[in-house]
């Protein structure tokens, strides 16, 4: 099954640049690393691209097809249903500062699953244990390390067993020769359920690219260009 398709050249506009991706297809169980031809300025291009791929940002040119549907043609209900089948792992972690790690991980389950309180707590406890977060479960994001915050974010992303993960990769998450726990768990999601993954990065390193390729991932590039001014001379 085709999980993600860009049938035409995709252009995503940011405040400072355009992000350009050539046509591609991603099948169930495939992994794809999208990295810039040259290191992009900051994380903004990679973040904008990742958000466009999960229909959280509009595209400037081209189209994004998810699970066979052109997202531009879907209404609110269609997009809401589609988003249950995928998960965005933001580079910043995206945790709510006024909630504990347990409450953050539980959030998608609380919204999308009709569990009673005991079943929800048991499900979340299993997720926290899987990501080695039980001892920190009742702490807030600012009270734990960056690694633990990112684990909590990935744990939350796996909570609904999505068919597609889109990862904004920055920093240590994409600069290592050996995978950390978060990557090992994402690999299990692929191997056990056939979940696909796209990692959009602003920069990476050779060690990580070698590891990504060694586990069966494909490498592709996007390019950036200066933002175009509109007729009034304003940048998007």
C-alpha atoms as a printed R data frame, in Angstrom:
    type eleno elety resid chain resno       x      y      z
1   ATOM     1    CA   UNK     A     1   0.000  0.000  0.000
2   ATOM     2    CA   UNK     A     2   1.230  3.473 -0.862
3   ATOM     3    CA   UNK     A     3   1.326  5.472  2.362
4   ATOM     4    CA   UNK     A     4   2.702  8.753  1.013
5   ATOM     5    CA   UNK     A     5   3.052 10.051 -2.533
6   ATOM     6    CA   UNK     A     6   4.265 13.296 -4.040
7   ATOM     7    CA   UNK     A     7   3.141 12.857 -7.664
8   ATOM     8    CA   UNK     A     8   4.633 16.179 -8.736
9   ATOM     9    CA   UNK     A     9   7.463 18.397 -7.521
10  ATOM    10    CA   UNK     A    10   6.456 19.719 -4.101
11  ATOM    11    CA   UNK     A    11   7.232 23.263 -2.993
12  ATOM    12    CA   UNK     A    12   6.684 24.347  0.608
13  ATOM    13    CA   UNK     A    13   7.131 28.034  1.379
14  ATOM    14    CA   UNK     A    14   8.608 29.312  4.632
15  ATOM    15    CA   UNK     A    15   9.269 32.886  5.698
16  ATOM    16    CA   UNK     A    16  12.828 32.773  4.369
17  ATOM    17    CA   UNK     A    17  12.963 30.032  1.766
18  ATOM    18    CA   UNK     A    18  11.220 27.520 -0.451
19  ATOM    19    CA   UNK     A    19  11.674 23.804  0.205
20  ATOM    20    CA   UNK     A    20  11.604 21.746 -2.985
21  ATOM    21    CA   UNK     A    21  11.156 17.961 -3.134
22  ATOM    22    CA   UNK     A    22  11.084 15.891 -6.307
23  ATOM    23    CA   UNK     A    23   8.263 13.321 -6.821
24  ATOM    24    CA   UNK     A    24   8.447 10.266 -4.576
25  ATOM    25    CA   UNK     A    25   6.426  7.374 -3.186
26  ATOM    26    CA   UNK     A    26   6.612  5.650  0.174
27  ATOM    27    CA   UNK     A    27   5.125  2.203  0.682
28  ATOM    28    CA   UNK     A    28   4.058  0.564  3.932
29  ATOM    29    CA   UNK     A    29   7.077 -0.498  5.960
30  ATOM    30    CA   UNK     A    30   9.510  1.774  4.112
31  ATOM    31    CA   UNK     A    31  11.775  4.336  5.750
32  ATOM    32    CA   UNK     A    32  12.944  7.499  4.036
33  ATOM    33    CA   UNK     A    33  15.454 10.121  5.169
34  ATOM    34    CA   UNK     A    34  14.949 13.501  3.503
35  ATOM    35    CA   UNK     A    35  18.006 15.692  3.967
36  ATOM    36    CA   UNK     A    36  19.099 18.927  2.285
37  ATOM    37    CA   UNK     A    37  21.540 18.993 -0.588
38  ATOM    38    CA   UNK     A    38  23.445 21.453  1.601
39  ATOM    39    CA   UNK     A    39  22.893 22.097  5.298
40  ATOM    40    CA   UNK     A    40  19.745 24.182  5.611
41  ATOM    41    CA   UNK     A    41  19.769 27.385  7.674
42  ATOM    42    CA   UNK     A    42  18.292 26.285 10.991
43  ATOM    43    CA   UNK     A    43  15.524 23.699 11.421
44  ATOM    44    CA   UNK     A    44  12.793 25.758  9.744
45  ATOM    45    CA   UNK     A    45  12.850 24.135  6.262
46  ATOM    46    CA   UNK     A    46  12.813 20.615  7.678
47  ATOM    47    CA   UNK     A    47  10.043 21.489 10.127
48  ATOM    48    CA   UNK     A    48   7.889 23.087  7.428
49  ATOM    49    CA   UNK     A    49   8.386 20.080  5.160
50  ATOM    50    CA   UNK     A    50   7.477 17.610  7.906
51  ATOM    51    CA   UNK     A    51   4.326 19.531  8.772
52  ATOM    52    CA   UNK     A    52   3.306 19.696  5.106
53  ATOM    53    CA   UNK     A    53   3.652 15.921  4.809
54  ATOM    54    CA   UNK     A    54   1.124 15.405  7.625
55  ATOM    55    CA   UNK     A    55  -1.249 18.061  6.261
56  ATOM    56    CA   UNK     A    56  -0.561 20.590  9.023
57  ATOM    57    CA   UNK     A    57   0.881 23.108  6.529
58  ATOM    58    CA   UNK     A    58  -0.410 24.033  3.093
59  ATOM    59    CA   UNK     A    59   1.879 23.572  0.103
60  ATOM    60    CA   UNK     A    60   2.905 26.277 -2.342
61  ATOM    61    CA   UNK     A    61   3.040 23.961 -5.373
62  ATOM    62    CA   UNK     A    62   2.348 20.289 -5.982
63  ATOM    63    CA   UNK     A    63   0.256 17.946 -3.869
64  ATOM    64    CA   UNK     A    64   0.554 15.529 -0.981
65  ATOM    65    CA   UNK     A    65  -1.281 12.219 -1.168
66  ATOM    66    CA   UNK     A    66  -1.695 10.216  2.031
67  ATOM    67    CA   UNK     A    67  -3.074  6.692  1.851
68  ATOM    68    CA   UNK     A    68  -4.297  7.427 -1.664
69  ATOM    69    CA   UNK     A    69  -6.110 10.679 -0.848
70  ATOM    70    CA   UNK     A    70  -5.097 14.142 -2.028
71  ATOM    71    CA   UNK     A    71  -5.130 16.004  1.281
72  ATOM    72    CA   UNK     A    72  -6.084 19.292 -0.414
73  ATOM    73    CA   UNK     A    73  -9.450 17.764 -1.388
74  ATOM    74    CA   UNK     A    74 -10.343 16.476  2.065
75  ATOM    75    CA   UNK     A    75 -12.643 18.344  4.389
76  ATOM    76    CA   UNK     A    76 -12.274 18.664  8.126
77  ATOM    77    CA   UNK     A    77 -13.736 15.231  8.900
78  ATOM    78    CA   UNK     A    78 -11.581 13.557  6.267
79  ATOM    79    CA   UNK     A    79  -8.405 15.174  7.579
80  ATOM    80    CA   UNK     A    80  -9.294 14.312 11.175
81  ATOM    81    CA   UNK     A    81  -9.774 10.667 10.233
82  ATOM    82    CA   UNK     A    82  -6.537 10.656  8.240
83  ATOM    83    CA   UNK     A    83  -4.471 12.103 11.078
84  ATOM    84    CA   UNK     A    84  -5.337  9.163 13.309
85  ATOM    85    CA   UNK     A    85  -3.326  7.006 10.905
86  ATOM    86    CA   UNK     A    86  -0.108  8.994 11.235
87  ATOM    87    CA   UNK     A    87   2.000 10.716 13.868
88  ATOM    88    CA   UNK     A    88   4.317 13.713 13.819
89  ATOM    89    CA   UNK     A    89   7.377 13.589 16.066
90  ATOM    90    CA   UNK     A    90   8.399 17.254 16.397
91  ATOM    91    CA   UNK     A    91  12.031 18.180 16.916
92  ATOM    92    CA   UNK     A    92  11.235 20.217 20.025
93  ATOM    93    CA   UNK     A    93   9.392 17.321 21.636
94  ATOM    94    CA   UNK     A    94   6.054 19.132 21.580
95  ATOM    95    CA   UNK     A    95   5.173 18.237 25.168
96  ATOM    96    CA   UNK     A    96   2.662 20.313 27.109
97  ATOM    97    CA   UNK     A    97   4.544 22.041 29.910
98  ATOM    98    CA   UNK     A    98   1.609 21.963 32.351
99  ATOM    99    CA   UNK     A    99   1.229 18.183 32.140
100 ATOM   100    CA   UNK     A   100   3.363 15.338 33.436
101 ATOM   101    CA   UNK     A   101   5.052 12.887 31.094
102 ATOM   102    CA   UNK     A   102   2.295 10.365 31.869
103 ATOM   103    CA   UNK     A   103  -0.410 12.889 30.973
104 ATOM   104    CA   UNK     A   104   1.387 13.881 27.768
105 ATOM   105    CA   UNK     A   105   1.736 10.279 26.620
106 ATOM   106    CA   UNK     A   106  -1.911  9.619 27.508
107 ATOM   107    CA   UNK     A   107  -3.274 12.548 25.527
108 ATOM   108    CA   UNK     A   108  -3.945 10.823 22.147
109 ATOM   109    CA   UNK     A   109  -5.475  7.830 23.928
110 ATOM   110    CA   UNK     A   110  -7.750 10.084 25.977
111 ATOM   111    CA   UNK     A   111  -8.947 11.864 22.832
112 ATOM   112    CA   UNK     A   112  -9.273  8.962 20.396
113 ATOM   113    CA   UNK     A   113  -9.883  5.821 22.469
114 ATOM   114    CA   UNK     A   114 -12.998  5.124 24.538
115 ATOM   115    CA   UNK     A   115 -11.091  3.478 27.392
116 ATOM   116    CA   UNK     A   116 -12.184  3.507 31.003
117 ATOM   117    CA   UNK     A   117  -9.775  5.113 33.467
118 ATOM   118    CA   UNK     A   118  -8.136  1.841 34.529
119 ATOM   119    CA   UNK     A   119  -7.603  0.575 30.970
120 ATOM   120    CA   UNK     A   120  -6.143  3.892 29.891
121 ATOM   121    CA   UNK     A   121  -3.758  3.968 32.838
122 ATOM   122    CA   UNK     A   122  -2.599  0.406 32.165
123 ATOM   123    CA   UNK     A   123  -2.024  1.168 28.475
124 ATOM   124    CA   UNK     A   124  -0.019  4.287 29.276
125 ATOM   125    CA   UNK     A   125   2.017  2.452 31.911
126 ATOM   126    CA   UNK     A   126   3.037 -0.131 29.298
127 ATOM   127    CA   UNK     A   127   4.128  2.676 26.955
128 ATOM   128    CA   UNK     A   128   6.119  4.425 29.675
129 ATOM   129    CA   UNK     A   129   7.869  1.171 30.580
130 ATOM   130    CA   UNK     A   130   8.655  0.487 26.919
131 ATOM   131    CA   UNK     A   131  10.470  3.827 26.726
132 ATOM   132    CA   UNK     A   132  12.058  3.527 30.191
133 ATOM   133    CA   UNK     A   133  10.112  6.462 31.570
134 ATOM   134    CA   UNK     A   134   8.259  4.949 34.521
135 ATOM   135    CA   UNK     A   135  10.440  6.595 37.158
136 ATOM   136    CA   UNK     A   136   9.875  9.999 35.550
137 ATOM   137    CA   UNK     A   137   6.189  9.493 34.754
138 ATOM   138    CA   UNK     A   138   4.938 12.084 37.233
139 ATOM   139    CA   UNK     A   139   7.514 14.743 36.388
140 ATOM   140    CA   UNK     A   140   6.977 17.663 34.023
141 ATOM   141    CA   UNK     A   141   8.978 18.245 30.847
142 ATOM   142    CA   UNK     A   142  11.258 20.884 32.392
143 ATOM   143    CA   UNK     A   143  12.211 18.459 35.165
144 ATOM   144    CA   UNK     A   144  13.725 15.784 32.891
145 ATOM   145    CA   UNK     A   145  16.537 15.577 30.358
146 ATOM   146    CA   UNK     A   146  16.151 16.347 26.679
147 ATOM   147    CA   UNK     A   147  16.567 12.653 25.869
148 ATOM   148    CA   UNK     A   148  13.701 11.743 28.182
149 ATOM   149    CA   UNK     A   149  11.506 14.460 26.718
150 ATOM   150    CA   UNK     A   150  12.107 13.077 23.253
151 ATOM   151    CA   UNK     A   151  11.369  9.530 24.409
152 ATOM   152    CA   UNK     A   152   8.068 10.751 25.826
153 ATOM   153    CA   UNK     A   153   7.253 12.403 22.509
154 ATOM   154    CA   UNK     A   154   7.979  9.197 20.575
155 ATOM   155    CA   UNK     A   155   6.017  7.144 23.134
156 ATOM   156    CA   UNK     A   156   3.053  9.453 22.599
157 ATOM   157    CA   UNK     A   157   3.450  9.136 18.819
158 ATOM   158    CA   UNK     A   158   3.283  5.333 19.024
159 ATOM   159    CA   UNK     A   159   0.241  5.291 21.315
160 ATOM   160    CA   UNK     A   160  -2.349  4.931 18.529
161 ATOM   161    CA   UNK     A   161  -0.218  2.530 16.429
162 ATOM   162    CA   UNK     A   162  -0.027  4.848 13.396
163 ATOM   163    CA   UNK     A   163   0.785  3.587  9.922
164 ATOM   164    CA   UNK     A   164   3.105  6.529  9.193
165 ATOM   165    CA   UNK     A   165   5.589  8.404 11.362
166 ATOM   166    CA   UNK     A   166   6.940 11.755 10.209
167 ATOM   167    CA   UNK     A   167   9.961 12.773 12.257
168 ATOM   168    CA   UNK     A   168  11.512 16.223 12.497
169 ATOM   169    CA   UNK     A   169  15.089 15.246 13.188
170 ATOM   170    CA   UNK     A   170  17.595 17.654 14.704
171 ATOM   171    CA   UNK     A   171  20.531 17.582 17.081
172 ATOM   172    CA   UNK     A   172  21.621 14.346 18.714
173 ATOM   173    CA   UNK     A   173  18.572 12.512 17.366
174 ATOM   174    CA   UNK     A   174  20.194 12.419 13.902
175 ATOM   175    CA   UNK     A   175  23.893 12.576 14.762
176 ATOM   176    CA   UNK     A   176  24.928  9.225 16.139
177 ATOM   177    CA   UNK     A   177  26.542  6.037 14.938
178 ATOM   178    CA   UNK     A   178  24.325  3.786 17.105
179 ATOM   179    CA   UNK     A   179  20.559  4.206 17.502
180 ATOM   180    CA   UNK     A   180  19.113  5.339 20.794
181 ATOM   181    CA   UNK     A   181  16.063  3.808 22.442
182 ATOM   182    CA   UNK     A   182  13.629  5.992 20.485
183 ATOM   183    CA   UNK     A   183  14.986  4.780 17.145
184 ATOM   184    CA   UNK     A   184  15.000  1.147 18.311
185 ATOM   185    CA   UNK     A   185  11.340  1.420 19.262
186 ATOM   186    CA   UNK     A   186  10.499  3.027 15.910
187 ATOM   187    CA   UNK     A   187  12.275  0.138 14.195
188 ATOM   188    CA   UNK     A   188  10.065 -2.271 16.148
189 ATOM   189    CA   UNK     A   189   7.001 -0.393 14.916
190 ATOM   190    CA   UNK     A   190   8.207 -1.011 11.365
191 ATOM   191    CA   UNK     A   191   9.217 -4.632 11.827
192 ATOM   192    CA   UNK     A   192   6.184 -5.693 13.865
193 ATOM   193    CA   UNK     A   193   3.427 -3.644 12.224
194 ATOM   194    CA   UNK     A   194   4.825 -2.426  8.905
195 ATOM   195    CA   UNK     A   195   4.749  1.256  9.919
196 ATOM   196    CA   UNK     A   196   6.399  3.617  7.432
197 ATOM   197    CA   UNK     A   197   8.606  6.546  8.437
198 ATOM   198    CA   UNK     A   198   9.876  9.773  6.897
199 ATOM   199    CA   UNK     A   199  12.570 11.734  8.724
200 ATOM   200    CA   UNK     A   200  12.943 15.353  7.582
201 ATOM   201    CA   UNK     A   201  16.226 16.827  8.736
202 ATOM   202    CA   UNK     A   202  17.927 20.191  8.366
203 ATOM   203    CA   UNK     A   203  21.321 18.539  8.699
204 ATOM   204    CA   UNK     A   204  22.656 15.137  9.559
205 ATOM   205    CA   UNK     A   205  25.956 13.294  9.646
206 ATOM   206    CA   UNK     A   206  27.563 10.398  7.831
207 ATOM   207    CA   UNK     A   207  27.330  8.013 10.791
208 ATOM   208    CA   UNK     A   208  23.579  8.459 11.060
209 ATOM   209    CA   UNK     A   209  23.084  8.158  7.295
210 ATOM   210    CA   UNK     A   210  25.075  4.909  7.293
211 ATOM   211    CA   UNK     A   211  22.989  3.539 10.158
212 ATOM   212    CA   UNK     A   212  19.740  4.592  8.481
213 ATOM   213    CA   UNK     A   213  20.760  2.879  5.235
214 ATOM   214    CA   UNK     A   214  21.973 -0.220  7.097
215 ATOM   215    CA   UNK     A   215  18.511 -0.789  8.594
216 ATOM   216    CA   UNK     A   216  16.953 -0.603  5.135
217 ATOM   217    CA   UNK     A   217  16.102  3.092  4.892
218 ATOM   218    CA   UNK     A   218  16.300  5.103  1.678
219 ATOM   219    CA   UNK     A   219  18.133  8.420  1.438
220 ATOM   220    CA   UNK     A   220  16.815 11.305 -0.644
221 ATOM   221    CA   UNK     A   221  17.423 15.033 -0.772
222 ATOM   222    CA   UNK     A   222  15.423 18.210 -0.891
223 ATOM   223    CA   UNK     A   223  16.745 21.582 -1.895
224 ATOM   224    CA   UNK     A   224  16.073 25.074 -0.670
225 ATOM   225    CA   UNK     A   225  15.808 28.316 -2.607
226 ATOM   226    CA   UNK     A   226  15.219 31.919 -1.562
227 ATOM   227    CA   UNK     A   227  11.606 32.827 -0.882
228 ATOM   228    CA   UNK     A   228   9.798 34.550 -3.746
229 ATOM   229    CA   UNK     A   229   8.224 37.954 -3.201
230 ATOM   230    CA   UNK     A   230   4.593 38.361 -4.255
231 ATOM   231    CA   UNK     A   231   3.293 41.139 -6.505
232 ATOM   232    CA   UNK     A   232   3.298 43.580 -3.584
233 ATOM   233    CA   UNK     A   233   6.902 42.701 -2.774
234 ATOM   234    CA   UNK     A   234   6.068 40.768  0.403
235 ATOM   235    CA   UNK     A   235   7.639 37.411  1.186
236 ATOM   236    CA   UNK     A   236   5.255 34.581  2.193
